[in-house]
Amino acid sequence: MRLVVVGGVAAGMSAAARARRLDATMEITVFEKGDTVSYGACGLPYFVEGRVKDWNQLVVHTAEYFRHERRIEVRTGAEVRSIEHHRRLVRLAGGEEVRYDKLVIATGARQDRRGIEGAEQPHVYSMNTIPEAIRLREYLRTARAGRATVIGAGYLGMEAIEALRTHGWKVRVVHGGRDFLRRGDGWLTETIEKHLARFGVEVRHGTRIKTVPSEGIVVLATGLTPHVELAQGGGVELGRTGAIRVSDRMETNLAGVYAAGDCAEAMHLVTERPAWIPLGTTANKMGRVAGAAAAGARERFAGIVGTAIVRVCGLGVGVTGLAETEARKEGFDPVAARVEALEKPHYFRGRKVQVELVANRRDGRLVGGAVIGDSGVEGRINVIATALTKKMTVEEFVDLDLAYAPPFSTVWDPLLIAAQNLNKLVH
Ligand SMILES: Cc1cc2nc3c(=O)[nH]c(=O)nc-3n(C[C@H](O)[C@H](O)[C@H](O)COP(=O)(O)OP(=O)(O)OC[C@H]3O[C@@H](n4cnc5c(N)ncnc54)[C@H](O)[C@@H]3O)c2cc1C
């Protein structure tokens, strides 16, 4: 039995490793068109910032490790150009044909630069790949700090702001949308904007950039687009989001062909519809399931609730599920409560944390939330994510037995205060 994996980062290497663990005899080959496999792109902004000294620290395992310790053949600099499923083979850039019994497509996503003229100029940077991050870091290390424009206000835009600020640059962020993190959440956007103003970061919403500015440097943090052309060319069907449609076992429409990670959709447990939210957490889990399926095991990927967290100029921003406007678009009748409270008692130098909880008025079910603060964000957003995963109502959430001692929280956790307020609005 021969497994071929296309793409050697989070989803691809997770798939290969899982298949090997479940089947010691399978012949496994991974094709990666880049030079590096199994690395955490999530660490690249912190490499640009300077906290991570060497990008090699982001590499989890090298190709040699996979070859020698896992008996997985990893070929870097090897681009798969086409899939011929009726003959069960992939064709590489040089024309070489490789046969497969099972195929995992883990081709990820790439930065969407469509409609932006001048993106190839030398003063335009990005942080999406290792070579691009190295180029930006080298520049920031040696140049005198000046003015920078970040294009894009998703989490990559926020991470770019933070990295540039750390190097002393004056930053403005420009994007075509109306809000940060593309959630249509005015409250969240206003809170972040107020914080950024304290750091002299200028924000321009609703400004679609057609040509990159010529002054200062420009960091592209535009949205992503799933890398699906290879799959599509081989007859793999896409879903409503434009990413590859998969089952909960990562099966595509073609027998023996699986897709995982940023190139594929995932079931959203709140909307109960497929969604495309490309994140490393999801890619690793999907990869494992695809590898298990390729090895004949019956594992399943439960789905996502859209949880993400980012830091911008020291402020933690965690989101999960749907914001109020998104919930309305999805057919819910949303109602939201927002509170600002101390995350620890004042005698423990507690800082303010802001919590937003959104529920469906009709049945009281929680559908989303956000937490913003200098600290205490990750634990709280994860509690909300757990509640969404388990489809809890606000009434049930109010009764959660959350931990308390003064060094950690307050006796009424801000989450519970928000839930109590929301409960009054639901009933
Ligand atoms: C700067 C940055 C910061 C991030 N921060 C976070 C974070 O904090 N938290 C989080 O959860 N996620 C984060 N992410 C997202 C996360 O890194 C991705 O979700 C994850 O890497 C997706 O893994 P993947 O294997 O699906 O795709 P990718 O990592 O994109 O890997 C796909 C690979 O496939 C290769 N490939 C494509 N086509 C072919 C072909 N035809 N032949 C051979 N090889 C091919 C590509 O070269 C690529 O290496 C971040 C991403 C970036 C860029």
The ligand as an SDF file (V2000), in Angstrom:
LIG
                    3D

 53 58  0  0  0  0  0  0  0  0999 V2000
    2.4350   34.2670    9.8400 C   0  0  0  0  0  0  0  0  0  0  0  0
    1.4340   33.2390   10.2380 C   0  0  0  0  0  0  0  0  0  0  0  0
    1.0090   33.1660   11.5480 C   0  0  0  0  0  0  0  0  0  0  0  0
    0.0700   32.2190   11.9270 C   0  0  0  0  0  0  0  0  0  0  0  0
   -0.3390   32.1670   13.2360 N   0  0  0  0  0  0  0  0  0  0  0  0
   -1.2310   31.2320   13.6190 C   0  0  0  0  0  0  0  0  0  0  0  0
   -1.6330   31.1270   14.9810 C   0  0  0  0  0  0  0  0  0  0  0  0
   -1.1730   31.8920   15.8380 O   0  0  0  0  0  0  0  0  0  0  0  0
   -2.5160   30.1520   15.3190 N   0  0  0  0  0  0  0  0  0  0  0  0
   -3.0260   29.2770   14.4080 C   0  0  0  0  0  0  0  0  0  0  0  0
   -3.8120   28.3830   14.7630 O   0  0  0  0  0  0  0  0  0  0  0  0
   -2.6570   29.3460   13.0960 N   0  0  0  0  0  0  0  0  0  0  0  0
   -1.7880   30.2980   12.6950 C   0  0  0  0  0  0  0  0  0  0  0  0
   -1.3870   30.3610   11.3880 N   0  0  0  0  0  0  0  0  0  0  0  0
   -1.9770   29.4310   10.4050 C   0  0  0  0  0  0  0  0  0  0  0  0
   -1.2340   28.1200   10.3370 C   0  0  0  0  0  0  0  0  0  0  0  0
    0.1250   28.3440   10.1900 O   0  0  0  0  0  0  0  0  0  0  0  0
   -1.8160   27.3310    9.1890 C   0  0  0  0  0  0  0  0  0  0  0  0
   -3.1750   27.1100    9.4520 O   0  0  0  0  0  0  0  0  0  0  0  0
   -1.1230   25.9930    9.0020 C   0  0  0  0  0  0  0  0  0  0  0  0
    0.2180   26.1550    8.6630 O   0  0  0  0  0  0  0  0  0  0  0  0
   -1.8280   25.2210    7.8900 C   0  0  0  0  0  0  0  0  0  0  0  0
   -1.1610   24.0470    7.6570 O   0  0  0  0  0  0  0  0  0  0  0  0
   -1.3340   23.2620    6.3010 P   0  0  0  0  0  0  0  0  0  0  0  0
   -0.4140   22.0920    6.3900 O   0  0  0  0  0  0  0  0  0  0  0  0
   -2.7510   23.0290    6.0130 O   0  0  0  0  0  0  0  0  0  0  0  0
   -0.8590   24.2690    5.1700 O   0  0  0  0  0  0  0  0  0  0  0  0
    0.5200   25.0380    4.9480 P   0  0  0  0  0  0  0  0  0  0  0  0
    1.2030   25.3270    6.2340 O   0  0  0  0  0  0  0  0  0  0  0  0
    0.1950   26.1790    4.0370 O   0  0  0  0  0  0  0  0  0  0  0  0
    1.3920   23.9850    4.1460 O   0  0  0  0  0  0  0  0  0  0  0  0
    1.0450   23.5860    2.8600 C   0  0  0  0  0  0  0  0  0  0  0  0
    2.3140   23.1810    2.1460 C   0  0  0  0  0  0  0  0  0  0  0  0
    1.9710   22.5810    0.9170 O   0  0  0  0  0  0  0  0  0  0  0  0
    2.9700   22.9030   -0.0320 C   0  0  0  0  0  0  0  0  0  0  0  0
    2.3980   22.7330   -1.3610 N   0  0  0  0  0  0  0  0  0  0  0  0
    1.3570   23.3970   -1.9110 C   0  0  0  0  0  0  0  0  0  0  0  0
    1.1060   22.9490   -3.1600 N   0  0  0  0  0  0  0  0  0  0  0  0
    2.0260   21.9750   -3.4070 C   0  0  0  0  0  0  0  0  0  0  0  0
    2.2850   21.1470   -4.5200 C   0  0  0  0  0  0  0  0  0  0  0  0
    1.5390   21.2280   -5.6230 N   0  0  0  0  0  0  0  0  0  0  0  0
    3.3030   20.2720   -4.4300 N   0  0  0  0  0  0  0  0  0  0  0  0
    4.0620   20.1790   -3.3150 C   0  0  0  0  0  0  0  0  0  0  0  0
    3.8640   20.9580   -2.2180 N   0  0  0  0  0  0  0  0  0  0  0  0
    2.8520   21.8310   -2.2660 C   0  0  0  0  0  0  0  0  0  0  0  0
    3.3050   24.3500    0.2860 C   0  0  0  0  0  0  0  0  0  0  0  0
    4.5970   24.6630   -0.1840 O   0  0  0  0  0  0  0  0  0  0  0  0
    3.2160   24.3740    1.7980 C   0  0  0  0  0  0  0  0  0  0  0  0
    4.4790   24.2320    2.4090 O   0  0  0  0  0  0  0  0  0  0  0  0
   -0.4400   31.3100   10.9780 C   0  0  0  0  0  0  0  0  0  0  0  0
   -0.0080   31.3710    9.6390 C   0  0  0  0  0  0  0  0  0  0  0  0
    0.9220   32.3290    9.2750 C   0  0  0  0  0  0  0  0  0  0  0  0
    1.3940   32.3930    7.8510 C   0  0  0  0  0  0  0  0  0  0  0  0
  1  2  1  0
  2  3  1  0
  2 52  2  0
  3  4  2  0
  4  5  1  0
  4 50  1  0
  5  6  2  0
  6  7  1  0
  6 13  1  0
  7  8  2  0
  7  9  1  0
  9 10  1  0
 10 11  2  0
 10 12  1  0
 12 13  2  0
 13 14  1  0
 14 15  1  0
 14 50  1  0
 15 16  1  0
 16 17  1  0
 16 18  1  0
 18 19  1  0
 18 20  1  0
 20 21  1  0
 20 22  1  0
 22 23  1  0
 23 24  1  0
 24 25  2  0
 24 26  1  0
 24 27  1  0
 27 28  1  0
 28 29  2  0
 28 30  1  0
 28 31  1  0
 31 32  1  0
 32 33  1  0
 33 34  1  0
 33 48  1  0
 34 35  1  0
 35 36  1  0
 35 46  1  0
 36 37  1  0
 36 45  1  0
 37 38  2  0
 38 39  1  0
 39 40  1  0
 39 45  2  0
 40 41  1  0
 40 42  2  0
 42 43  1  0
 43 44  2  0
 44 45  1  0
 46 47  1  0
 46 48  1  0
 48 49  1  0
 50 51  2  0
 51 52  1  0
 52 53  1  0
M  END
$$$$
